[in-house]
């Protein structure tokens, strides 16, 4: 064994003697190649981030739990998300699902100061919530508001948020599609959603989607991914909807919905009667429907006389309660819509003004 070891050592030394040294004692850094000016697209991206990043916040939701053995109360992080400063009064907008189960909310600004967040109100059907923080106005930079109604597929977009807790992260992409529909945490449909390929990961929820001018065009709310990580398909609630909902939440703590002032048949009854639309069961006294002459279902000797059957709203067909509700909620309280109804076997059109529904 000793002879074999000595032989191996001799062979190794002989092999090394034939190898040039890999070390170079006088090695120096390579000279730097000048890059010239940044490309115009790069300059725009940098400017968008610089202008919008101070408006983006990091949100931590904390749950309170009680130890089942000693009854002591302790806190656990429930989740993280993003949001943005709405105004200098300290209001912050985020996704409802980011804070829905929280017992305590912390909002961290871009300057790394952390403030207690108090829930002002929410619109769960739109996955939006408004928080209040007590930060002084000089620390708050409200985000610039854009518009989503004139977006085009292919426009460049930017997302700033806190994916996986990595705050102030910028990703870029384009508007991949418009007019998508997603389901909110309440099961209601959110319409006209923006689809983007900008990387959106857990922690981005509630953060802003921006256009190339640094304006808010959507609130990042969901991703399509079996793994839960970004797959190039993200969704954002359009800013036109956000700009409609948030002021209502600030005023009332919730969204005041438009309505007709009627009680409608449930889907099972509509299906059992094989109706072509939505049956009006009852008209609320003094409602806009009552003033427009809408008829409810009434009982007569020997049976029931069916009320008006709503077939369409402004020419858009309705087939069940959900489709009627979705059509009505596209409009504002006070706007006039024209209902196409079936009455006594005849189609007629009835204009009426939408009223506020709690």
Order of alpha helices (4+ residues) and beta strands (2+ residues): alpha-alpha-beta-beta-beta-alpha-beta-beta-beta-beta-beta-beta-beta-beta-beta-alpha-beta-beta-alpha-beta-alpha-beta-beta-beta-beta-alpha-beta-beta-beta
